[in-house]
Amino acid sequence: MAEKMKYIYVEVEERNGEREYRHRAVKQIPVSITDITAWADENYAGGMYGGDAPENFDGRWEYDGGEVSCELCKAEEITKEQYDVLFRFL
């Protein structure tokens, strides 16, 4: 039997040199994850650049010796209906 899922909306601010970007995404996660903020911080903001192991400094994940950094701005649970609409447009 498949594990039940819940839906979250996530925003991450990326600083890359002098440029700033805001990434927005929706994710499905198992209902067994109770702290969605910690999950999103570690798995989304802390995993945006894949292979490079980031370091966390005061809530910011730094890559390439600080050249790029990502910080979780928002993580909130949303409904399945909200997820379906946002998934189409993000």
Backbone hydrogen bonds in HBPLUS format (Angstrom, degrees):
<---DONOR---> <-ACCEPTOR-->    atom                        ^
c    i                          cat <-CA-CA->   ^        H-A-AA   ^      H-
h    n   atom  resd res      DA  || num        DHA   H-A  angle D-A-AA Bond
n    s   type  num  typ     dist DA aas  dist angle  dist       angle   num
A0031-VAL N   A0004-LYS O   3.13 MM  27  5.93 158.3  2.18 137.9 136.8     1
A0006-LYS N   A0029-ILE O   2.76 MM  23  5.51 160.8  1.79 165.7 172.0     2
A0029-ILE N   A0006-LYS O   2.94 MM  23  5.51 165.7  1.96 155.3 160.2     3
A0078-ILE N   A0007-TYR O   2.84 MM  71  5.48 164.4  1.86 136.1 140.2     4
A0008-ILE N   A0027-LYS O   2.94 MM  19  5.37 161.4  1.98 155.1 160.0     5
A0027-LYS N   A0008-ILE O   2.92 MM  19  5.37 155.9  1.98 147.5 154.6     6
A0009-TYR N   A0076-GLU O   2.81 MM  67  5.41 158.6  1.86 157.8 163.9     7
A0076-GLU N   A0009-TYR O   2.99 MM  67  5.41 157.1  2.04 149.1 156.6     8
A0010-VAL N   A0025-ALA O   2.81 MM  15  5.29 165.6  1.83 162.3 163.3     9
A0025-ALA N   A0010-VAL O   2.92 MM  15  5.29 153.4  2.00 151.9 156.9    10
A0011-GLU N   A0074-LYS O   2.92 MM  63  4.99 155.9  1.97 140.3 140.7    11
A0073-CYS N   A0011-GLU O   2.84 MM  62  5.37 168.3  1.85 145.8 147.8    12
A0074-LYS N   A0011-GLU O   3.28 MM  63  4.99 158.8  2.33 134.5 132.8    13
A0012-VAL N   A0023-HIS O   2.88 MM  11  5.12 156.0  1.93 145.0 152.6    14
A0023-HIS N   A0012-VAL O   2.78 MM  11  5.12 169.9  1.79 161.5 161.7    15
A0013-GLU N   A0071-GLU O   2.88 MM  58  5.27 162.4  1.91 156.5 155.2    16
A0071-GLU N   A0013-GLU O   2.88 MM  58  5.27 150.9  1.97 144.7 154.5    17
A0014-GLU N   A0021-TYR O   2.83 MM   7  5.06 165.7  1.85 145.5 150.5    18
A0021-TYR N   A0014-GLU O   2.82 MM   7  5.06 156.4  1.88 148.1 153.9    19
A0015-ARG N   A0069-SER O   2.80 MM  54  5.24 162.0  1.83 155.0 160.1    20
A0069-SER N   A0015-ARG O   2.86 MM  54  5.24 155.3  1.92 147.6 155.5    21
A0016-ASN N   A0019-ARG O   2.82 MM   3  5.22 163.1  1.85 151.7 157.5    22
A0019-ARG N   A0016-ASN O   3.10 MM   3  5.22 160.8  2.14 126.0 124.4    23
A0017-GLY N   A0067-GLU O   3.23 MM  50  5.94 155.3  2.30 176.4 169.7    24
A0033-ILE N   A0030-PRO O   3.11 MM   3  5.85 169.2  2.12 120.9 124.1    25
A0039-TRP N   A0035-ASP O   3.07 MM   4  6.31 161.1  2.11 150.4 156.4    26
A0040-ALA N   A0036-ILE O   2.85 MM   4  5.92 167.1  1.87 146.5 150.1    27
A0041-ASP N   A0037-THR O   2.91 MM   4  6.03 157.8  1.96 148.6 155.2    28
A0042-GLU N   A0038-ALA O   3.03 MM   4  6.15 172.2  2.04 150.5 152.5    29
A0043-ASN N   A0039-TRP O   2.78 MM   4  5.73 166.8  1.80 157.2 161.8    30
A0044-TYR N   A0040-ALA O   2.89 MM   4  5.02 145.6  2.01 125.0 133.5    31
A0045-ALA N   A0040-ALA O   3.06 MM   5  6.55 156.3  2.12 157.0 163.8    32
A0046-GLY N   A0041-ASP O   2.82 MM   5  5.98 134.3  2.03 145.6 160.2    33
A0047-GLY N   A0044-TYR O   3.19 MM   3  5.04 155.4  2.25  98.0 105.4    34
A0050-GLY N   A0047-GLY O   3.41 MM   3  5.42 167.0  2.43 109.4 108.6    35
A0055-GLU N   A0062-GLU O   3.10 MM   7  5.31 154.5  2.16 140.4 146.6    36
A0062-GLU N   A0055-GLU O   2.78 MM   7  5.31 167.7  1.80 155.2 158.0    37
A0057-PHE N   A0060-ARG O   2.79 MM   3  5.21 164.9  1.81 156.1 156.0    38
A0060-ARG N   A0057-PHE O   2.99 MM   3  5.21 160.1  2.03 113.9 120.4    39
A0061-TRP N   A0070-CYS O   2.76 MM   9  5.09 170.9  1.76 160.3 158.0    40
A0070-CYS N   A0061-TRP O   2.82 MM   9  5.09 148.5  1.91 140.4 151.1    41
A0063-TYR N   A0068-VAL O   2.76 MM   5  5.15 168.1  1.77 159.2 160.6    42
A0066-GLY N   A0063-TYR O   2.94 MM   3  5.37 133.3  2.16 111.8 124.8    43
A0068-VAL N   A0063-TYR O   3.36 MM   5  5.15 177.5  2.36 136.8 137.2    44
A0067-GLU N   A0064-ASP O   3.29 MM   3  5.40 163.5  2.32 106.0 110.8    45
A0083-TYR N   A0079-THR O   2.93 MM   4  6.16 159.9  1.97 148.4 154.5    46
A0084-ASP N   A0080-LYS O   2.92 MM   4  6.15 159.6  1.96 149.2 153.9    47
A0085-VAL N   A0081-GLU O   3.19 MM   4  6.48 159.1  2.24 148.6 152.8    48
A0086-LEU N   A0082-GLN O   2.91 MM   4  6.08 176.2  1.91 161.8 162.3    49
A0087-PHE N   A0083-TYR O   2.79 MM   4  5.76 157.9  1.84 154.2 160.4    50
A0088-ARG N   A0085-VAL O   3.13 MM   3  5.48 132.3  2.37 104.6 116.3    51
A0089-PHE N   A0086-LEU O   3.04 MM   3  5.26 134.8  2.25 102.5 114.7    52
A0090-LEU N   A0086-LEU O   2.91 MM   4  5.84 137.7  2.09 163.7 169.7    53
